[in-house]
C-alpha cells in the first residue's frame, strides 16, 4: 500500500452502510470530508466504539509508541505481526475503522514514469479499512501523540499485481464486529488474517499524475484517464 487515499463523502454516508442502530457521536461534522488525495500525517475521520456507542473522531494518520520517538511514525501495520509485536502492543486492542472511498497505487509505466491507479469497491460503496490507534474516549481528551495505523496484508495477486501489500478491508458486517469492544482480541486477529475482502470485490482505473502531488485536491483527481 503506497500511503495515499480518498475520503470525500460525509461521515453519515459511511455510517449508514454499517447499519449501526445507536446514534453516532459525531466529532467530525456533517459536511463532506473532501479529502481526495490524503497523504500520511493527514487528519482523517475514523470510527471507533466505546461501550454501545459509535464515535467519529478526527485522527492523524500515523502512530508510534512513546519509546520510539527516534523514528518516523508508521502509517501501516503488517497483519502478520501486529497482534504480537512489541511496537503496536499498546494499541492492538484499540480497534478502528477508517472509512474511505478509494486508495491509490503506482505502477512503473513504459516511459519509466510512475502511473497512478485508483482502487475502489466494484459497487462504489465505502471501503472499511481495519485499523488500530490511540484515540480519545469519553474519559480522555485528545493528546498530541494520538494517531492510527491501517492494517495491511499480502496482496496475494489479482489486484493490479503492482504492490505486495494492500489494506485489510472488511464487509459492513465484519466492520461492525471489528468495532465491537466485546469481540475478543483473538477473534479480531483471525478476522484480520483471513476474513478481509478478496480482490474480486474491487475495481481499478488509471488516474492523472497530478495525484502524485499531495498538495493537489479535487474531484478531478479520481477521474478515469485513458
N, C-alpha and C positions, 0 to 999 in steps of 0.2 A: 504494500500500500504506500503510495507516494506521499501522502500527507496533504491532500487538498480536497475539499468537498464543498457542497452547496447545501444551504439550509435557508430556503427563501419563503416557504409558506408560513402561515401563522401557527402558533403553538396549538391552538384549538383544532386545527386541521389534522395535526399529528395525533392528538389525544383522542379525537373522535374515532379513529380507526382502531384504537386499543379497546374501545368499549368498556372503559372502567366506570362503574356506576357512580362512585362518590365524586363530589365536586372537586375540580382541580384547584390547588392553591398555587396561584399564578404570580410569580415574581419577574416575569419577562415581558408582560404586557400583551395586548391583544392585536397589535399591528403585525403585518407580515415581517418576518425576521430579516429578509432581504440580504442574506449572505450568499452571493452567487459564487464566490471564489474565496472560501475561508482557508487560511493557512494556519500552521501551528502558532500557538500563543493567542489566537483569536478567541474572544469570549463568545461562547455558543450556548444555546438553550439545551438543557439536559433535563431528564425526568428521573426522579427517584421517589421511593415510597417510604414513609415513616408511619408505623402502625398501619392504619387503614386509609391514610390519605396520600394522594399522589401530589408531588410538588414539582413545579417547573422553576429551575434556577438558572441564572446566567453564570457560566463557569469557564475558566480558562482551559484551553486545550493544551495539556502538558502537565506533568506532575513528577516530583521526585521526593523521596523521604528527606527528613531534616538532616540526616547524616551524609547526604550525597550532594552537598552544595558545590562541590568541585567539578561537577559535570552538568551538561545540559539536561534539562528535564525531558525525558522521553515522551513521545506522543502516542505510542502504541506499546502493547504488551503481548508477547507471544503466548498463545493459548497453552502450548505445551509446558510452559514454565510458570505461568502467572499464579497458579494456585499454591505453589510450594516454594517458590524462590524467595529469598530474603528481601529483595528490592521492593516488591509490592505486598509484602506480608501485612503491613499496617492497613491497607485499603482493600484487600481481597474480598472481604465480606461487605464492603460498601458498594453495592451494585447500582449501576446507572443504565439508562438507555439514552443514547444520543440519536435523536430522530433527524434524519437528513433526507434530502431529495435525491442526491446522487453523489458519487465521488469521481475523481479523475485519476487516470493513469497515463503515463507517457511511454511511447514505443519508438525505437530507432526507425527513422524513415530512410528511403533510398538515397536522399541527398545529404545524409549524415546529420540531419537535424533531428529534433525530438518532436514527434507528433502526439498531441494530447487527445485522449479519448474520454468520453463521459460514459459512466456505467450507472444504470438505474434499473429499477424493477420493470419487468415487462408490462405490468398493469399500471405503471406510473404512480403507484402508491408510495407511502412513506417507507423509507429504509430504516429499520430499527437496529442500530449498531449496539452490540454488547459492549459495556464499558464499566470501569470501576474508578473510584476517585475519592477525594476528600472534599466534603461539601457541608454547607450549613444544615442544621436540623432546627426543630422548633426550640431546642435548648441552647443552641450555639449561634454566634454571629459569624459573619464571613471573616475569613482570615486571609492574609496575604499569600499563604502557601496552599490555598485551595486550588484544585485542578482535577483533571481527569485524563485517563488514557483509554484508547479504543483497543479492544482485544482483537488480535489478528490470527488467522490460521493459514496453513499451507493452501495455496490457490488450487492445487490438485488438477490443474489444467482445465480446459474448457471455457475459460473466461478470458478472451483475448490472447491467452498464453503469453503475456508480456511481463508478468511480475510474479514472484514466488510467494507473495503474501497478499491477503485481502481481508477486509473486516469480517468478523463473525456477525452475521445478520440473522435476526430472528423473525419468525412469523409473529403476528399480533398475539396469538395465544401463548407462544413461548416468551415473548417480551413481557407479558403480564406475569408469568411465572418467575421470570428472572428478577423483576422488580419486587415481588412479594417477599418481605422480610422472613416469612415463615418457610420459604424454600431453603432447605439445608444447603450448606456450602458444598457438600459432596454432590448433591443433585445439580447445583449450579455448574460445577466443574464438568459433569457429564454432558450437560446441555451445550456448554461452550465447545467441548471437544467433538461432539457427534451430532448435534441437532440444529446446526446453523443451516440456512437456506442454501440449496445447491445452485450451481451455475445456471441451471435451466430456469431459475426464477428471474434472471436478469437479461437485459439487452444493452447494447453499447453502440456509440457512433462517434465519428471524428468531430472535434470542435476546433475553432480557430486558435491559433497560437498565442493570442492575446491573454489567454487564461494563464500563461506561464508567468505573468507579472501579477503578483498578489495585490498590487495596488488597483488593478482593474476590477471593476464590479459592473453588474448589469445583466439583464436577461439575455443579451446577445451572446454572452459567453457560453451559454448552454445550448445554443442552436447548432443543428447539424450542418456540417460543411461537406462538400463533395470530396 
